């Protein structure tokens, strides 16, 4: 008698390149049999004819650190096929954190991760201080997906240096203290060490995040600490100051996977992504584990000019990140400001995400009924119809509506013929959902379902079996996550059942379910019949399944 038998459908096992018809049996949270099971008895029999059973997706780039303290399910990821998430990416997290630094950490997270500060203040449960205590809190409260946690550079820096972490280089004694914290975190079960050098990463008041103040000797000391631990990968948000050569050096120092984010296709620099991947492939040929995190979907963000995260990557807008609405309105009215904005768009710098592609910036929602006809049109289209400059149209409309106009910008990865080679490259890994972050602007948690719908079914650029492999065993193996991302006997029973003819993900929709009633964007699955974590069903195709205790595990043991 098995607990679950999935009978009659096809399986994409996450490791091979083919689909095959087979039954799958589950007992005790593990897969115990794969093959023709005949009429084997089961407490839960799932007839899967016409459907595909695959391993649950392993999402290695999420930011659920705060959300998991108030909501164990990590919505919407499990409904979208994700059964394992890695948090603490880019070096942003909650632990370790001294009580006197909680407000500072929350303020920085609210900006860099695009989350309402009021929601963080109302929702985060600070019943921990150290990294081991944070892991213990997750175990006590429970988690629906499996969770692995990076030890974060910015978080450790704030823990050791306080407000000075966002102002100066560290002293030698402070570097030594950070290394001790990292060593303790790795011993407790951190999946590795994460940092950011991205020029897009700002904290409270528009000040760069703490890790951006680190000198090379500081980062190298932390990498040596990682190398001395028996396990642990490294994740880096790169930037103009840190490239593949630096990542290769750290990979050589550790002998571990070093994955960087984010590698996007961008029309302003058409060869940048392929050149970096070629450089990473040369590093791999030399025996180094250097990988770029890429995504299968366009990077789109919803924003108003009162909270314009995408524009923060431009130097001219950076001072407005922490400005009042009155100050923003005043600056937008200045011809000199607009001219400076145009100049920067005409000569874009590397490392930015906003390039003024006005035909890809949609007027999504207006505040005035007299402008209702503009909804759904692009800035470029409206400007052309009016004989106006797109920059002026962009700013004038927002000013007329007191900064309430909602824009949606396709910022990166919008030219599909140029994206396809990135998805197939030997030096890339499909990731970058950013789930749990940028809640006011985007929701890319459904990247796996988008891959299956757009790149497999519609474009036939990847086989279904290969796409599943890229979403499951590939990221699991790169990060040393054992027994996940595969349908093989002995593996953990993390599973997703879907209809290949209809699988996909909805457009973003806004809900008001954050602490204090703040809003966020989420997406809904299409064609997903069920999701199981460690053998327990968490999504039934229409809703989350009620559980006395969530079935996810806090992962702390990894392959070197």
KEMARMAR-643985 format. One record per atom (N, C-alpha, C): residue in one letter; x, y, z. Coordinates in steps of 0.001 Angstrom, whole numbers, plus 500000, padded with zeros to 6 digits. Layout:
N
AXYZ ...
This chain:
560
X500843498807500000 X500000500000500000 X500883501249500000 X500823502027498931 X501583503269498835 X500734504446499307 X501389505516499735 X500662506723500103 X500105507421498871 X500914507483497811 X500492508090496543 X500963507203495389 X500108507066494402 X500511506505493116 X499991507425492017 X500889507850491160 X500545508649489978 X500583507692488793 X499434507463488169 X499321506371487201 X498762506854485866 X499409506418484807 X498842506567483474 X499358507718482654 X500177508577483241 X500653509730482486 X502102509610482074 X502640510718481602 X504047510766481233 X504830511460482344 X506088511109482458 X506932511802483414 X508090512468482680 X508414513666483144 X509658514338482761 X510509514267484015 X511485513367484044 X512128513023485315 X513146514050485807 X513412515089485005 X514319516135485437 X515780515869485153 X516112514645484721 X517515514321484464 X517766513820483049 X516799513178482453 X516997512649481098 X516414513621480074 X516676513340478826 X516222514232477766 X514931513818477107 X514221512878477716 X513018512362477079 X511873512242478080 X510664512346477540 X509482511981478309 X509297510469478216 X508725509887479253 X508399508459479187 X507135508198479988 X506407507191479564 X505191506819480276 X505578505889481428 X505222506286482617 X505565505490483791 X504678505899484954 X504544504985485899 X503850505272487149 X504894505656488192 X504453506423489189 X505343506862490259 X504651506612491590 X505380505984492528 X504840505714493852 X505629506483494907 X504903506942495931 X505495507764496987 X505125507171498344 X506122507081499216 X505921506705500612 X506874507512501481 X506398507968502629 X507276508630503576 X507973509858503032 X507327510535502097 X507898511755501539 X508912511538500438 X509188510274500102 X510164509977499048 X509527509183497912 X510158509271496758 X509747508455495610 X510334507064495822 X509479506052495838 X509948504697496147 X509883503749494957 X509166504146493903 X509100503288492720 X508745504119491506 X509389503799490382 X509104504443489101 X509066503349488043 X507962503209487328 X507846502172486308 X506406501756486150 X506196500570485657 X504849500023485487 X504435499383486801 X503573500054487527 X503147499561488838 X501824498809488781 X501321498575487568 X500099497803487416 X498952498399488196 X498339497591489049 X497209498053489862 X497607498160491332 X498794498664491554 X499267498812492925 X498283499649493738 X498090499239494983 X497140499936495851 X497777501194496420 X496945502213496603 X497441503478497138 X496338504176497919 X496731504863498990 X495778505685499728 X495266506828498855 X496150507341498006 X495796508442497106 X496225508058495697 X495256507713494865 X495538507334493485 X495261508519492572 X496251508916491795 X496127510059490896 X496201509550489456 X495065509581488749 X495046509187487338 X495561510375486525 X496680510181485831 X497383511307485207 X497436511216483694 X496565510415483083 X496572510297481632 X496369511673480982 X497221512009480028 X497153513306479357 X497926514400480057 X498463514089481224 X499220515069481991 X500689514659482073 X501515515583482534 X502940515329482727 X503269515530484199 X503965514568484781 X504458514669486151 X505941515011486101 X506327516068486793 X507712516528486780 X508160516808488208 X509464516903488435 X509912517366489746 X509464518807489963 X509248519179491219 X508956520577491504 X510139521447491130 X509862522672490715 X510915523575490260 X511765524037491449 X513040524216491189 X513988524681492195 X514344526122491846 X513786527061492598 X513956528490492325 X515102529017493185 X516255529210492566 X517451529575493321 X517611531075493526 X516665531884493018 X516816533331493223 X515495533944493692 X515253533855495003 X514068534487495584 X514489535379496748 X513511536154497222 X513722537075498346 X512560536967499331 X512225535739499717 X511120535516500644 X511521535678502114 X512710536228502390 X513223536317503757 X512208536951504698 X511655538098504326 X510697538779505194 X509340538083505168 X508846537750504003 X507498537191503880 X507339535902504679 X508388535086504733 X508280533813505440 X508133533984506943 X508400535160507456 X508184535369508890 X506720535599509212 X505921535992508205 X504488536180508490 X503594535262507658 X504159534576506691 X503322533762505804 X504141532574505325 X503865531388505870 X504709530216505635 X504618529675504221 X503586530044503483 X503345529421502182 X504252529960501080 X504789531168501259 X505616531794500224 X504825531935498926 X503610532443499057 X502779532656497873 X503400533732496989 X503269533594495658 X502472532565494968 X503299531390494458 X504557531232494886 X505463530279494240 X504978528831494218 X504505528253495341 X504093526846495253 X502998526583494222 X502053527500494082 X500995527297493083 X501549527325491671 X502728527928491499 X503358528057490192 X504383526960489932 X504325525903490740 X505166524733490491 X506467524697491249 X506741525697492078 X508013525782492794 X507904525043494125 X508832524127494379 X508816523365495624 X510050523612496481 X511072524269495959 X512257524640496725 X512652526056496360 X512880526897497377 X513305528277497139 X514601528538497902 X515441529357497303 X516653529833497960 X516456531315498239 X516652531716499513 X516464533106499907 X517813533697500328 X517814534984500646 X519053535647501031 X519910536064499861 X519350536017498656 X520113536358497458 X520579537812497488 X521662538055496787 X522260539390496652 X522794539920497987 X522797539060499002 X523295539472500309 X522295540223501147 X520981540195500741 X519934540902501471 X519112539893502264 X518963540114503553 X518179539207504371 X517834539847505698 X517504539011506666 X517072539497507978 X518004539089509105 X518874538131508855 X519708537622509949 X521157537483509491 X522087537814510410 X521861538237511783 X521435539704511859 X520734540048512928 X520301541437513100 X520126541748514578 X520873542719515054 X520706543167516437 X519387543935516557 X518750543889517722 X517484544612517897 X517566546082517511 X518688546730517797 X518806548156517488 X518966548436515997 X519181547391515184 X519355547583513745 X518114547175512944 X517056546724513606 X515895546223512879 X515268547289511988 X515136548495512497 X514549549567511696 X515396549889510486 X516710549929510659 X517615550217509548 X517532549132508487 X517526547872508923 X517458546766507968 X516145546806507198 X515050547061507893 X513746547116507232 X513691548255506220 X514237549406506574 X514231550540505645 X515029550222504382 X516194549594504548 X516990549229503373 X516263548212502506 X515662547187503141 X514939546174502374 X513752546775501643 X513086547724502262 X511894548296501633 X512237548960500309 X513440549518500208 X513846550188498974 X514428549194497978 X515434548430498406 X516147547573497456 X515271546439496953 X514294546010497756 X513421544925497335 X512013545395497004 X511831546706496917 X510561547241496438 X509366546782497238 X509452546870498577 X508368546428499443 X507905547589500312 X506624547718500562 X506155548811501425 X506761548709502821 X507347549799503285 X507958549798504603 X506924549491505688 X505723550025505522 X504675549784506525 X504359548296506639 X504399547569505515 X504134546129505552 X505242545396506301 X506493545805506068 X507604545179506783 X507513545471508276 X507202546712508619 X507113547078510035 X505971546346510734 X504888546114510001 X503740545435510602 X503883543918510590 X504647543402509620 X504628541963509401 X505808541160509890 X507020541713509820 X508198540908510169 X508170540565511656 X508354539299511941 X508384538823513325 X509856538642513717 X510310539511514592 X511733539535514943 X512015538625516140 X511599537368516079 X511887536461517188 X513167535669516922 X514197536391516501 X515505535819516238 X516502536968516232 X517749536654516382 X518813537641516240 X519945537091515377 X520395535873515666 X521499535282514923 X520984534512513710 X521893534147512831 X521516533345511666 X520979531978512088 X521642531254512999 X521053529977513446 X519667530141514039 X519427531233514756 X518102531461515327 X517066531724514239 X517479532367513140 X516563532577512012 X516144531241511411 X517100530333511219 X516760529008510702 X515830528283511668 X516084528421512965 X515220527791513954 X513807528341513914 X513686529659513704 X512365530266513596 X511604529687512408 X512272529536511274 X511606528964510097 X511132527547510380 X511940526760511080 X511536525390511404 X510312525393512324 X510324526239513325 X509208526271514281 X507905526684513607 X507984527735512813 X506770528250512174 X506339527369511016 X507302526716510385 X507016525869509245 X507081526630507936 X507401525907506879 X507477526479505535 X506810525519504568 X506102526052503602 X505439525185502627 X506424524672501577 X507193525527500908 X508253524988500055 X509487524700500906 X510379523885500397 X511682523734501032 X512435525056500899 X513213525401501928 X513882526695501954 X515361526511502283 X516231527104501454 X517653527211501751 X517991528690501840 X518955529041502695 X519204530441503016 X520674530788502813 X520930531812502010 X522273532367501896 X522589533235503110 X523852533217503529 X524355534211504466 X524690535456503655 X524126536591504033 X524181537786503192 X525228538790503620 X525950539314502650 X527025540271502889 X526493541556503530 X525467542172502917 X524952543433503452 X524388543245504857 X523736542099505073 X523147541842506387 X524236541695507440 X525279540932507120 X526382540755508078 X527114542074508317 X527261542855507279 X527942544146507408 X527174545058508374 X525852545096508228 X525032545919509116 X525105545397510544 X525113544083510696 X525203543474512022 X526491543893512733 X527592543956511986 X528897544274512577 X529121545771512687 X528685546544511682 X529071547952511575 X527940548929511850 X526691548471511921 X525579549386512118 X525421550337510949 X525083551585511222 X524855552562510160 X526110552811509333 X527298552589509903 X528538552786509159 X528669551814508000 X527892550723508011 X527951549747506916 X527578550374505586 X526767551426505636 X526333552110504415 X527057553436504229 X528289553497504760 X529012554768504665 X530496554626504369 X531120553494504722 X532571553435504601 X533075552009504445 X534377551902504152 X535040550604504133 X535171550064505549 X535282548760505669 X535408548125506978 X536854548123507454 X537029548243508774 X538350548077509381 X538703546586509433 X539959546282509683 X540391544890509730 X539641544109510806 X539417544721511979 X538714544008513036 X537260543745512667 X536680544653511898 X535295544461511449 X535223543358510398 X536222543289509530 X536272542201508549 X536390540860509265 X537228540801510281 X537379539562511044 X536063539176511713 X535337540160512214 X534048539874512849 X533048539338511824 X533030539919510625 X532141539420509572 X532491537990509198 X533775537683509115 X534190536326508772 X533732535329509829 X533768535719511099 X533281534828512160 X531774534588512025 X531049535653511720 X529599535503511528 X529311534584510352 X530042534750509247 X529839533898508080 X530158532446508416 X531265532216509104 X531628530846509470 X530541530207510326 X529999530954511285 X528929530432512135 X527674530128511310 X527376530998510339 X526193530803509505 X526340529563508630 X527525529370508066 X527759528188507235 X527696526919508073 X528224526974509281 X528171525818510174 X526727525481510524 X525895526508510667 X524484526289511005 X523677525760509827 X524192525912508596 X523482525364507451 X523162526334506338 X523845527482506284 X523658528377505139 X524071527660503864 X523383527945502774 X523709527325501495 X524945527951500866 X525379529082501418 X526571529736500895 X526597531203501276 X527308531964500490 X527544533386500750 X527075534182499541 X526318535261499781 X525781536086498698 X526141537541498920 X526384538255497825 X526748539669497906 X526234540393496672 X526329541711496713 X525922542540495569 X526899543674495346 X527202543892494071 X527983545042493637 X527228545794492537 X525924545509492456 X525098546090491400 X524822547565491655 X524977548381490630 X524690549805490741 X523192550088490769 X522379549048490650 X520931549206490772 X520443548989492201 X521330548597493092 X520919548225494444 X521185549355495426 X520104550057495763 X520140551160496719 X519279550815497922 X519657551352499073 X518858551207500273 X518144552496500619 X517833552654501898 X517074553807502371 X517807555111502057 X517038556090501582 X517613557388501269 X518414557417499999 X518313556358499177 X519075556318497929 X520547556002498118 X520930555571499324 X522329555227499608 X522598553807499113 X523739553559498471 X524050552196498027 X523954551187499172 X523568549954498832 X523488548907499848 X524876548647500436 X524942548176501691 X526218548083502396 X527324547338501661 X527009546239500987 X528074545470500334 X528784546262499251 X528127547296498723 X528757548102497678 X529888548979498230 X529985549094499549 X531076549850500168 X532271548955500510 X532135547672500253 X533198546741500628 X534395546869499688 X535586546954500269 X536808546879499474 X537086545414499133 X537960545229498146 X538206543874497671 X538769542974498781 X539585543522499661 X540162542674500703 X539080542117501627 X538005542879501812 X536895542405502635 X536183541238501972 X535834541414500705 X535133540346499995 X535999539105499888 X537272539280499597 X538169538126499490 X538275537381500815 X538303538113501927 X538373537461503233 X537129536611503481 X535964537119503087 X534730536362503244 X534711535150502320 X535237535311501108 X535302534178500183 X536243533107500727 X537346533494501341 X538242532500501949 X537549531756503091 X536698532458503823 X535909531802504873 X534966530780504267 X534342531134503162 X533479530190502446 X534282528975502000 X535469529220501460 X536295528122500967 X536687527156502078 X536826527671503299 X537228526829504424 X536087525977504952 X534859526302504596 X533699525532505041 X533541524294504165 X532909523244504687 X532765522022503891 X531734522121502780 X530926523152502782 X529882523286501773 X529597524756501539 X528953525059500411 X528498526422500188 X528843526976498817 X527819527466498133 X527986528143496849 X528105529643497090 X528334530390496031 X528403531846496116 X527495532444495055 X526738533460495451 X525881534182494514 X526223535657494594 X526353536285493423 X526778537679493353 X525868538428492386 X525358539578492824 X524752540519491888 X525897541383491380 X526240541181490130 X527429541823489582 X527111543245489135 X528131543939488683 X527971545307488207 X529180545705487398 X529248546955486983 X530372547401486156 X531730547205486821 X531762547135488150 X533037546996488865 X533421545547489135 X532501544625488909 X532756543209489175 X532269542406487975 X533205541747487305 X532862541006486106 X533226539540486214 X533225538862485067 X533470537421485029 X534856537083485549 X535837537945485313 X537185537679485814 X537198537597487338 X536472538495488010 X536393538462489472 X535669537212489949 X534577536877489280 X533816535688489650 X534673534443489477 X535482534425488426 X536355533280488179 X537408533156489276 X537911534295489737 X538877534268490836 X538255533654492080 X537035534053492401 X536357533509493583 X536023532031493396 X535671531631492180 X535411530214491911 X536687529393492091 X537814529963491696 X539099529271491868 X539459529172493355 X539164530226494119 X539469530229495546 X538651529185496302 X537420528968495888 X536513528095496636 X536379526703496045 X536538526575494730 X536238525323494071 X534755525042493988 X533941526055494267 X532477525893494299 X531821526655493149 X530512526476493039 X529729527242492078 X529693528714492477 X529958529582491517 X529760531020491678 X528772531444490596 X527582531833491009 X526533532233490061 X526287533722490203 X526184534399489063 X525943535834489141 X524615536195488503 X524083537292488993 X522846537825488448 X523025539342488296 X522298539893487425 X521409539222486505 X521952539428485097 X521835538392484267 X522281538527482886 X521049538618481994 X520804539818481490 X519652540079480638 X520097540460479232 X519221540184478289 X519389540734476948 X518937542174476971 X519773543060476431 X519394544467476359 X519791545032475001 X518849545727474382 X519086546271473049 X520168547344473056 X520321548068474184 X521312549138474240 X522733548596474146 X522938547371474629 X524249546711474571 X524035545290474052 X523816545123472756 X523364543842472214 X524334542691472386 X525618542967472541 X526591541877472642 X527024541581474078 X526547542371475019 X527030542241476398 X526782540843476953 X525566540337476846 X525229539059477456 X526002537911476825 X526042537881475504 X526742536778474843 X528242536838475090 X528798538037475174 X530234538162475468 X530541537650476874 X529691537980477849 X529926537525479215 X529766536014479322 X528806535457478605 X528638534009478623 X529827533307477981 X530341533891476915 X531530533306476279 X532714533318477241 X532861534406477987 X533941534491478967 X533736533458480079 X532487533292480516 X532199532294481542 X532463530882481031 X532173530651479764 X532431529311479188 X533922529026479145 X534725530029478884 X536173529823478903 X536642529494480323 X536024530148481316 X536359529827482703 X535968528390483031 X534830527949482524 X534407526576482750 X535374525585482109 X535856525933480927 X536818525058480254 X538098524908481070 X538359525901481924 X539528525835482809 X539190525158484132 X537990524604484243 X537608523854485423 X536880524646486486 X536462525861486175 X535798526712487161 X534282526648486981 X533558526707488093 X532097526606488068 X531487528001488114 X531509528679486979 X530999530041486877 X529761530021485990 X528647530533486520 X527381530481485800 X526642531815485914 X525946532159484837 X525094533346484834 X523651532933485045 X522950533672485897 X521517533453486067 X520769534258485003 X519961533556484212 X519173534187483159 X517709533844483395 X516833534551482704 X515409534290482865 X514738534089481524 X513626533372481563 X512907533029480342 X511899534084479932 X511686535097480748 X510611536045480469 X511134537474480424 X510410538367479766 X510817539779479781 X510773540328481200 X511718541205481524 X511677541880482816 X510767543090482670 X509582542980483241 X508609544062483188 X508363544573484598 X508211545882484728 X507924546477486027 X506774547457485917 X505908547444486924 X504811548400487040 X505231549449488059 X505085550715487728 X505551551757488647 X504834553074488384 X504883553958489357 X504490555354489186 X505738556197489404 X505677557446489030 X506841558304489241 X506973558754490698 X505998558420491524 X506148558652492960 X507035557595493595 X507167556455492927 X507971555335493443 X508563554606492243 X509500555263491584 X509988554807490281 X511280554022490424 X511183552810490950 X512371551972491150 X513189551808489871 X512587551536488705 X513410551341487514 X514255552559487147 X513739553742487394 X514475554956487032 X515646555213487975 X515644554544489114 X516719554737490072 X518071554311489559 X518105553533488471 X519389553135487899 X520042554259487104 X519318555366486888 X519881556531486206 X520415557513487246 X521607558020487003 X522231558943487963 X521352560163488230 X520682560662487192 X519891561870487345 X518682561640488248 X518186560406488292 X517014560107489105 X517393559667490518 X518600559230490710 X519013558678491995 X518673559579493183 X518866560918493094 X518512561764494246 X517019561781494556 X516184561348493597 X514738561380493812 X514201560096494440 X515064559104494646 X514602557838495208 X513981558022496588 X514522558967497329 X514000559207498678 X513291560550498791 X512979561153497649 X512382562492497664 X510881562433497939 X510339563539498436 X508900563652498653 X508199563857497311 X506907563572497240 X506174563829495996 X506297565285495550 X506307566205496493 X506419567628496141 X507748567921495470 X508815567317495993 X510135567517495400 X510212566902494007 X509629565722493830 X509628565084492510 X508873565944491503 X507704566435491889 X506925567286490992 X507702568545490619 X508398569111491577 X509181570325491295 X510297570046490299 X511006568928490497 X512118568610489602 X511630568281488193 X510504567573488093 X509989567204486771 X509585568419485952 X509296569490486614 X508912570714485902 X510115571498485390 X511314571124485806 X512513571872485426 X513035571424484069 X513133572347483090 X513691571977481778 X515099571385481879 X515909571882482818 X517275571380482957 X517284569917483400 X516352569563484278 X516265568170484720 X515881567274483545 X514906567692482772 X514466566875481638 X515591566717480618 X516354567784480412 X517446567689479459 X518518566730479963 X518814566774481250 X519789565847481819 X519297564403481697 X518005564210481851 X517406562887481706 X517593562385480273 X517329563266479292 X517502562880477881 X518960562536477575 X519872563317478102 X521292563094477837 X521708561714478330 X521246561327479521 X521620560016480044 X521002558875479246 X519794559081478754 X519185558050477907 X519927557906476585 X520464559007476074 X521171558980474793 X522540558336474911 X523117558338476112 X524443557753476319 X524364556818477525 X523696555679477366 X523460554801478516 X524744554190479060 X524759553994480364 X525876553340481019 X525547551870481247 X526579551043481270 X526366549644481586 X525911549512483040 X525151548461483295 X524674548215484641 X523337548848484942 X522762549565483988 X521460550201484200 X520348549275483708 X519120549569484120 X517994548761483638 X516973549593482878 X517085550913482896 X516117551758482195 X516836552502481080 X516365552302479857 X517018552898478700 X516079553748477843 X514871553987478322 X513961554840477586 X513463554241476285 X513155552936476296 X512537552302475118 X511038552594475174 X510672553759474653 X509319554251474876 X508241553412474199 X508596552657473178 X507602551787472557 X507345550538473394 X508116550359474479 X507912549235475388 X507465549702476771 X507050550953476867 X506541551487478129 X505071551817477945 X504231551064478618 X502785551159478435 X502165552019479532 X501179552810479149 X500368553543480120 X499313552557480607 X499555551983481780 X498713550881482251 X497447551351482938 X497545552444483698 X496383552920484452 X496508554419484666 X495426555139484397 X495429556586484584 X494556556934485786 X494788558112486325 X494031558558487490 X492839559429487105 X492902560004485927 X491844560917485488 X491001560263484401 X489684560385484541 X488781559796483547 X489002560393482166 X489448561635482088 X489672562267480787 X490832561625480029 X491670560874480733 X492814560208480081 X492580558726479865 X491358558238480111 X491097556807480074 X491465556170478733 X491338556897477651 X491640556331476332 X493113556017476157 X493965556547477039 X495400556302476915 X495808554947477474 X494966554346478296 X495319553072478910 X495538551997477850 X496634551279477989 X496984550237477033 X497842550722475884 X497991552033475749 X498847552579474705 X500268552775475233 X501225552842474317 X502605553069474720 X502905554561474770 X503923554910475526 X504358556300475576 X504765556757474186 X505472555906473454 X505909556270472104 X504721556543471195 X503694555689471287 X502540555846470419 X501767557115470702 X501535557416471967 X500801558629472325 X501613559862471960 X502918559815472214 X503766560959471884 X503755561229470389 X503836560167469590 X503828560343468136 X502499560924467668 X501394560449468236 X500081560943467832 X499901562413468176 X500554562853469231 X500424564244469670 X501553565134469160 X502517564531468474 X503656565313468017 X504512565812469159 X504563565008470238 X505289565408471445 X506562564592471608 X507478565105472402 X508666564359472774 X508269563308473805 X508715562048473677 X508302561011474624 X508658561329476073 X509814561949476307 X510192562298477673 X509186563284478255 X508826564297477456 X507847565277477934 X506491564624478181 X506067563765477271 X504783563089477444 X504781562245478719 X505858561513478925 X506037560647480088 X505911561444481392 X506612562561481455 X506591563384482669 X505314564214482787 X504866564809481676 X503691565684481731 X502451564937482194 X502255563719481686 X501087562944482086 X501131562644483583 X502298562239484069 X502426561935485492 X502205563175486354 X502739564312485937 X502564565550486699 X501091565950486727 X500419565846485581 X499004566227485502 X498146565357486420 X498608564127486681 X497838563212487529 X498470563064488911 X499274564060489278 X499858564112490627 X500636562836490949 X501360562335489959 X502252561172490059 X501498559858490223 X500203559822489958 X499415558599490153 X499350557725488906 X499816558191487761 X499792557405486533 X500637556148486714 X500080555005486317 X500793553734486432 X501339553350485061 X502660553151484999 X503324552701483781 X503786551258483964 X503839550513482856 X504462549189482841 X505539549209481772 X506764548925482196 X507895548982481271 X508473547592481067 X508601547197479793 X509399546019479467 X510839546508479379 X511599546219480425 X512912546836480555 X514006546044479859 X513987544749480014 X515064543900479510 X514478542576479027 X515272541813478265 X514859540496477783 X513625540557476896 X513448541645476182 X512229541825475394 X512381541367473946 X513606541158473464 X513842540745472078 X514102539244472062 X513064538470471806 X513138537019471988 X514222536320471171 X514457536697469887 X515538536004469164 X516901536132469839 X517090537209470579 X518354537394471292 X518339536723472659 X517165536437473185 X517056535780474490 X517292534278474354 X516831533695473263 X516901532236473103 X518307531663473309 X519364532247472719 X520697531679472957 X521128531724474418 X520625532703475184 X520980532792476594 X520403531610477363 X519181531207477018 X518522530105477714 X519205528775477451 X519856528650476309 X520441527376475906 X521939527287476176 X522533528348476660 X523983528400476788 X524477527519477943 X525653526916477743 X526215526027478759 X526601526767480038 X526800528065479936 X527227528832481110 X526082529567481782 X524843529211481460 X523699529887482078 X522870528899482875 X522130529434483842 X521153528664484598 X519890529514484687 X518746528899484438 X517481529634484387 X516995529880485808 X516804531162486132 X516448531550487500 X515800532931487458 X516151533761488441 X515804535187488468 X514329535483488642 X513619534669489415 X512222535021489649 X512118536283490507 X513092536492491416 X513037537593492382 X511779537516493242 X511179536323493331 X509927536163494077 X510091536633495514 X509116537388495970 X509159537948497306 X509704539356497352 X510244539833496241 X510788541194496178 X510100541974495065 X510301543276495102 X509753544180494071 X508242543993493937 X507604543745495074 X506190543366495068 X505291544441494482 X505693545687494591 X504870546766494064 X505000546904492558 X506061546290491980 X506393546560490584 X506247545360489663 X506441544142490173 X506444542978489293 X506147541718490083 X505880540640489359 X505814539297489921 X506272538341488835 X507507537871488957 X508066536954487965 X508207535545488524 X507454535236489583 X507555533924490221 X507147532792489285 X506418533091488226 X505960532060487298 X506892531818486124 X508183532101486297 X509126531958485186 X509160530540484628 X508962529532485497 X508991528151485025 X507812527823484133 X506631528250484540 X505440528017483714 X505531528799482413 X506116530013482459 X506311530784481233 X507247530044480293 X508296529445480820 X509224528680479978 X508492527540479284 X507657526815480016 X506939525684479429 X505911526135478401 X505294527280478632 X504268527766477703 X504888528415476468 X505759529397476688 X506270530197475577 X507371529494474803 X508373528997475518 X509564528487474838 X509449527017474452 X508562526279475118 X508369524871474763 X507172524716473827 X505971525075474301 X504773524803473511 X504646525730472306 X504826527026472504 X504561527987471435 X505728528126470460 X506929528291470980 X508071528520470104 X508843527236469765 X508615526174470538 X509298524891470342 X510819525065470272 X511317525961471106 X512757526198471154 X513471525181472031 X512745524640473009 X513269523617473896 X512279522458473933 X512783521250474097 X511875520135474351 X511332520267475763 X510189519658476002 X509601519753477335 X510523519105478367 X511105517958478027 X511976517274478975 X513202518114479308 X513784518786478315 X514956519612478575 X514586520836479386 X513442521440479111 X513015522597479896 X512832522214481358 X512211521060481609 X512034520602482984 X513388520365483641 X514321519770482916 X515664519547483477 X516304520865483891 X516144521891483059 X516739523192483351 X516090523849484570 X514849523497484861 X514135524091485995 X514307523298487285 X514911522120487205 X514895521225488362 X516286520724488738 X516773519688488076 X518046519102488511 X519233520007488246 X519175520827487198 X520310521697486898 X520570522681488043 X519591523497488457 X519867524394489587 X520132523640490889 X519435522526491121 X519666521769492355 X521098521272492427 X521605520753491329 X522964520207491328 X524013521304491412 X523779522440490742 X524747523534490797 X524916524051492221 X523842524054492987 X523894524549494363 X524074523429495377 X524274522207494910 X524530521101495815 X523351520715496677 X522132520872496172 X520930520532496934 X520608519058496655 X520819518183497617 X520668516747497335 X519217516300497283 X518976515264496468 X517683514564496419 X516529515426495958 X516817516526495277 X515753517399494751 X515920517525493241 X514824517894492590 X514902518183491159 X514945516971490265 X514420515821490739 X514462514612489914 X513384513628490372 X512885512874489424 X511977511775489739 X512770510486489565 X513400510078490624 X514165508833490672 X513906508194492027 X514064506895492103 X513827506199493363 X514785506721494430 X514246507059495577 X515025507593496677 X514996509100496781 X514634509796495704 X514568511259495738 X513360511706496550 X513431512931497058 X512294513491497778 X511139513722496803 X509927513528497301 X508744513603496443 X508245515039496325 X509046515865495680 X508637517223495291 X508178517137493846 X506896517362493602 X506312517054492302 X505354518138491845 X505253518289490526 X504248519157489924 X503601518400488771 X502291518431488720 X501506517741487695 X500819518796486846 X501045518744485526 X500496519799484673 X500064519259483321 X499227520055482666 X498741519765481319 X499621520518480334 X500430519836479515 X501338520551478607 X500614521378477549 X499340521081477310 X498585521819476291 X498094523159476793 X498017523323478116 X497449524566478656 X498346525245479687 X499435524616480077 X500255525158481149 X500747526565480804 X500772527418481808 X501211528795481598 X500976529609482854 X501109530903482725 X500962531792483877 X500175533018483454 X499376533549484366 X498527534705484063 X499343535987484033 X498716537050483612 X499290538368483758 X499273538749485236 X500105539689485647 X500072540108487051 X498725540718487423 X498316540478488652 X497133541151489184 X497471541664490583 X496844542754490971 X497166543398492239 X496208542913493323 X496790542520494445 X496007542106495604 X496467542933496804 X495621543004497816 X495900543832499000 X495961542927500229 X496966542043500241 X497045541044501299 X498344541098502093 X499148542145501918 X500332542296502747 X499941542803504128 X500801542623505119 X500480543142506449 X500097544620506401 X499026544955507100 X498540546325507093 X497680546660505897 X497424545669505012 X496584545900503840 X497298546462502644 X498634546494502655 X499390546986501500 X499232546030500326 X499485546547499126 X499251545759497923 X500533545164497369 X500347544137496548 X501447543535495790 X500876542960494505 X501771542637493576 X501381541961492349 X501642540470492502 X500700539643492047 X500908538195492016 X500436537674490655 X500785536416490388 X500310535743489170 X499689534410489551 X498842533909488657 X498137532655488886 X498582531616487870 X498588530334488281 X498985529274487341 X497863528928486379 X498269528396485254 X497321527813484300 X497779526394483988 X496844525480483965 X497170524112483582 X497946523323484612 X498022523810485859 X498713523078486928 X497665522321487739 X497735520984487705 X496720520161488353 X497040519880489810 X498315519985490192 X498664519718491583 X500139519910491829 X500482520208493083 X501871520363493513 X502024519662494855 X503110518896495016 X503388518163496232 X504792518528496729 X504940518694498029 X506229518954498662 X506475517857499683 X507574517141499514 X507899516023500413 X506711515075500579 X506046514825499458 X504959513855499434 X503616514358499900 X503515515626500295 X502234516174500747 X501739517214499747 X500471517112499377 X499924518041498399 X499739519416499017 X500224520429498300 X500106521809498790 X499237522662497876 X498990522210496645 X498149522933495691 X497337521903494926 X496018522088494860 X495158521072494238 X494680521463492845 X495262522498492290 X494844522953490968 X493950524161491017 X493389524431492195 X492505525587492344 X492823526401493583 X493364525741494610 X493612526436495874 X494702525706496640 X495237526399497657 X496211525761498530 X495503524773499447 X496193523689499763 X495630522650500614 X495929522965502074 X494927522885502894 X495106523162504319 X495952522067504953 X496955522480505724 X497839521541506401 X498017521962507857 X498023520972508756 X498227521280510166 X499613521883510383 X500597521355509648 X501951521921509674 X502487521868508249 X503024522968507749 X503510522971506369 X504574521898506151 X504616521277504957 X505488520120504744 X506916520432504307 X507223521692504052 X508561522016503567 X509633521794504620 X510867521647504154 X512010521476505039 X512935522683504923 X513551523067506044 X514611524064506018 X515900523303505718 X516443523515504534 X517580522726504055 X518884523282504618 X519704522416505174 X520960522854505779 X522149521983505391 X521915520903504684 X523008520030504256 X523075520004502734 X524242520286502244 X524420520420500804 X525686519683500360 X525670519281499116 X526868518682498544 X527888519778498279 X529141519498498525 X530189520501498314 X530252520930496876 
